[in-house]
Amino acid sequence: MKELIEILDAIDRFRAKGEPMALATIVGVRGSTYRREGARLLLTRSQQMVGNISGGCLESDVMVVADEVMAGGKARLVTYDLTADDDVVWGLGLGCNGAVDIFVEPVDPSAEIFGLYRNAIAEERALAVVTVVSGATPAGPGPFAQPRRDTPPGADQSEWPGAGRRLALWADGTRIGTLGDAAMDDRGARAGMAALQEGASRVLALPGRGGEVQAFVEVLRPPIRLVVCGAGHDAVPVVQLAAQTGWRVVVVDSRERFLTKDRFPGARQFIKAEPLSAPERVPIDDRTYVVVMTHNYLHDRDLLRGFLQTGAGYLGMLGPRIRTEKILDELRRGGVTISDRDRGRIFAPLGLDLGSETPEEIALAVIGEIQAVESGRRGGFLRERKGPIHEAVRGIAGTRDRGNA
């Protein structure tokens, strides 16, 4: 979401200058690639770029495509297939053994989709966007036809007139836009709602009256909300790193003098509250993570008691394990039921095992653990992981392997 915000801001800036723009979006991935589906790159006629779709090796070639798209006003789908060992022939030398499908479209700054993106960000709402990227039937192992070995890696796959049509869906089922076919809209809406529920983007084949099209179903979800309870000096790097990652950070403390933008410039919200009342005042959704780090036993106990009554899926407790066990024993004696589910969402001591000592190192361990939990991972060494780094994405035609990044 952070990258999208930067791109939306850049669109406004370039629009004010009258600068033509194109937007490149990764819509399909096979094998080992640097970025995944949904990564974006904004390109301008004056060769400026905002965003990222690779480690810097595809951008210059995509700029050539973007220039043609800006000149012709038609969206194009291109595939960079670097699964061959001789990819250096193309002068790209990606160092990755995979293929990536990139949808490049001209940017109309007044298009409705950009307003929807801004609303989703401002209102912290989930949004699914179904975009037609090709009118061709897929061929080969991936979702789109593959270029031959003797063609440039940026070979065109589509310049279909309907490419770029969109249907957006809010979580309540409200639809905005059309794919150009009522039956296709219905199928696209069902796919979008399913993707919202699963929280995963995908590529789908959508049949309609005029034939089958390929569509990219993208899910945009609000960033992680991190609630930091305790505004001590060691909370400063935690808030800073979380904000740099693009998370929504809420700082909670009973001491108003510590709840300032000067101290926590990356925080989105400050809540002055006593520990007993704080959990009732904190906004909670399915992506809320809570870190308790007041360094006060009684405060930590009261905060944990309150947050156990909420739907927060992660409750991280700073301090040694024996301290948290003592708090839990005291809560049980006070009549609080601690279920197996509750034990599963309490992380104490919080953080990955990095050997951290300084506040900055501890912040790295905390943020890393939360990202691992969010991704359903255990936070180990990637070299010891069996199988691909990224999980498989299931589409209408089956499962595509998402290999190492």
N, C-alpha and C positions, 0 to 999 in steps of 0.2 A: 504493500500500500504506500510506503514511503516513496518508492520510485514513481508510482502513478501521480502522487501529489506534486513531485518535482516536474513531471512532464506537463501536467495541467497548468502549473504556474508558468512554465516556459511557453506553452501555447499562447497564453495571454500576452506575454512579453513580445513574442514574435508577431502576433497579430497586430499589436499596436504599431509595429514597424512596417507592416504590410509584407511580411516575409512569407513566401510560399513554404509549405511544410508537407512532410510525409511521415507516416507512422508505421514502423515495422514491429510486428508482434510475432513471437514464436508460437505456433499453433500445433506443432507436432515434433516429437523427438523420438529417435530410435538409437539405442546404444549409448555411447559415452559422449556427453556434450557438457559445455560449461554452464549453460543456463537451461531452464526448463520451460514448459508451456506457460504463457502469460507474460514472459519477460518482454519489455518494450524498449524501443529506441526511437526517439523523435529526431528527424533530420530536416534541415532547412536548405533552401537554394544556395545560401552562402556557406554551405558545408559545415554548419554547426550541428552538434549532436548533444542530446540529453537522454540519459538512460544507458542501458547496456544489454546486449544480447549475446555477447561472447567475451572471451578474454582480450578482445581488441583485434582479433584476427579476421572477423567477418565484417566488421563495421565499414571498412573502406569499400568493399565489394558491394555491400547493401546500399551504400551511398549512390553507386552507379545506377542501381535499379530504382532508387528513390528519385533520382533526377529524371528518369524516364517517366515515372509515375506522376511526378509533379507536372511534367510537360504535357503528358497525354491525358491526365485526369482520370485514369482508369487503374483500379486496384489490380495487383498481381500477386500470385503465389509462386515462390521460388523454393527450390530444394537444394541444400548443400549436403551432398552425400560424400562423406570422407571415410567410408568404411574400408576403402582400399588402402593398402600399405604405401601406395605411390602418390599419396595426396600432395606431396611436395611438388608434383608436376604442375599443380594449379597455382603454385606460388603462395599458397595460404599457410601451409605447415601448421595446422591447428593443434596437433599433438593430441587430438581426441579421435577415437575410432567410432564415430557415430554419424548420424544424419539428422538434419534439422530442417523443418519446413517453416518458412517465414512469410507471413502475409504483409504485403507492403501496400498501403493505401494513401491516397491524398487526404490531407486534413482540411476539413471545413470547420473552423473554430466555432461557428454558430450551431454545429450539429447537436442534436438532442442528447446524444450519448454522453457528451462531455458534461452536460448539466446533470445527467443522472449520476455520473461518477462523483461529481462534486457533492450532490445530495447524499449519496451513500457514505461519503467520508464525513461530512458535517453531522449527519444524523446517526452515524455509527450503525448503519443497517447493512445487512447482507444483500447482495445483488447478483443475479445470474444474467449473463449476456450471451445470446446465441447469435453468432455471426456466420453468414454464408461466406465461405472462402474459395469454393470451387464448385463448378457444375459438372465436373467429370467424375465418372465412376472410378473408385480407387483400384489400383493395380499394384502387384508386388507385395512385399512383406509389410509395408507400412500403410498409414492411412491415405497416402497420396501416391501417385505414380512416381517411379524413381527415374532419374536421368541415367542414360547409358554411361558406361565407364569412359567412353571417348568424348563426352560432352563436358563443358565447364560445370563445376560443382554448383553454380548458381542457376542451373537450368530452369526455365519457366515451366510451371505446371498448369497455370491458369491465367487467363485474362478474360474471364467470363463476365458478361454484362451485369449479372445479378450479384456479383461478389461485393461484399461490404454491407449488404442488407442485414439489419439487426432486429432482434426481438429481445427486450429486456424484461426481467421478472423480479419483483420484490418477493420476499418470503411469504407474504400474505396472498400471493397468487396474482396480484395486479400485473397486467401486461402493458408494455409500452413499445410501439413500433410494430413492424411486420416483416416477414420473410418473403412476402409477395404472394402467398398462397395460404388460404384459410386452413386447409388440412395440414400443411406444413407447419403453420403456426401452432396448431394443437399439439402436433408431435414434438415440436421444439419446446413448447411450454412444459410438457411432461418431462422431457429430458432435462430442462433447466431446473425444475423443481426437485428432481431426483439428485441432480448435481449439488444443489443447495443443501439437501439433507445429508449428503455424504461429504460435502466440503471438498470435492475434487473436480477439477476441470477435465474435459475429455473432448475427443473428436468423434463425431457421429455422422452417419449417412442418414439423410432425411428424404424420404420419397414425397413427391408432390405431383400435381397434375402435369407439370411440364417435365417430369423426370426426377431423378435422384440428385441431390446436391450434397456436398460435404460441408459440415458446419462445425465451428469451434465453439464449445460450450464452456464459458469461463465463469468461475465462481470468484467473486470479490467478497471477502469477509473482513469485518473490522479487525484491526490488529489486536494482539494480546493486550488485555488491561492488567497492569501490574499495580497492586496496592501495597505500598511500602508503609508499614506501621512502625513509626519511630523515625525521627528526623535528626538522629545523631550524625557524627562526622563520618561514620562508616556507611551511612545510607547515601551519602553524596555520590560516590562512584557508581553505586547500584542504579540510582536514578539516571545518572548521566549516560551510562552504557545502555540502559533500556531505552532511553529516549533516542539515542543515536541509532538503535536498531529499528526504530519506528513504532515502538509500543506506546500505548496510552498509559501514562504513569500518574497515579494518585498517591499523594503523600499525606499520611494521617498522623497527627500528634496533638497532644493537649496544650503544647506550648506555642502560642501564636507567633512569638518572635522568631521561631525557627522556620515557619511556613512562608518563605519568601522566594520570589523569583531570583533574587541575587544568590541565594544559597542553592536553589534547585532550578536552574534555568530551563531544564528540559521537562519539568513536571507540567502536566496538563490541568491538574486540579489539586487544590489543597483543602483538607477537611480538618478543622479544629474540633476535637471531640475527646472526651474522656474514654478510656478503654471499654467501659461497660456499654456505652452508647454508640461507639464508633461503628461496629458491624451493621447497625441498623441504618446508618447514613451513607454507607459506601455503595456505589452502584455495582451490581453483580450481574454478570451474564455468563454464558457457557464458556467464555474464554477469559475469565477472571482468575488471576493468580495472586495469592496473598503471601507476603513475606512479613513475618513478625520479628522485629529487631529493636525492641525498646531498651534492652539491657536491664529491665526491671522485672523481677519474677512475678510480682502481683499483676502488673500490667499485662505481661505476656499471658498469664493464666486467664485473665478476664477477656482478652482479645481472642484467644483460642476458643474459649467457651462460646463467645458470640458467633464467631465465624463457622463453628461447627454446625450452627443452625441455618447456615446459608447454603447456596448451591455451588460455592467456589470449589473447583476440582483440585486445587493445590493449596496446601497450607504449609508454608515453609517456616521452620522455627530455628532461629539462630541460637547457638549454644550447644553444649554437650548433650549427648543422648540421655544421660541419667537425669538431667535437669527436666527435659520434656517428659520423661516417664514419671517423674515426681509430680509434674503438673497434671498429667492424665490420671494418676492415682487419686490426687486430690479432687479432681472433677468427678470421678466415679463415686467417691465417698460423699460428694455433695449431691448425688442423684442424677448426674449427667450420664446418659447411656453412650458408650463409645462402641459403635458397630465396626464390623470388619471393613465396611466401606470407608468409615471415618479413618481407620488406621491406614487404609490404602492411600488416602489423600494427604496424610500428614507426613512431611519430609523433615526428619530431624535426626542428626544435624542436616541442615539444608546445604545444597551445593554439590557439585561434582568433586571427586577425589583428585584434586590437582596439587595437593601439597601447599595450598594457599596460606599466606600469613598476613600480608598487608591488606588494607581495605580494598585496594584496586584488584589484587589477586582474588580476594574473596568475592568481589563483585563479578569477576569473570566466571568463577565457579557457580555462582547463583544463577546468572543469566544463562549460562550453558545448560544447567540442569533444567531450567524452565523450558528452554527450547527443545531439549530432549524429550521432556514429558509431553509437550505440545505435539511433537512429531511421532510419539509412540516409540521412542528409542531409549536405549539404556546408557548412551553417552560413552561408549568404549572407543577403542582405537579402530579407525576405519580399516586399517590393514588386517585386522582380525575378523572383520565382518565377512560372512559367507554369503555369496550372491551379490546382486547389484546394490549400489548405494541407495538408489531411489526406488520406491515401491512401484509395482506394475499398475498401469491405469487401464481399467476395463471399459471398452467402448462397445458399440453396437455389433461390431464384427469379432469381438473377442478381446483377448488381453494382449497389450503391447508391452514388450519388455523395456523398462526404463533403466538403462545400464548405468555404469559408473559415471559420475560427473567429473 
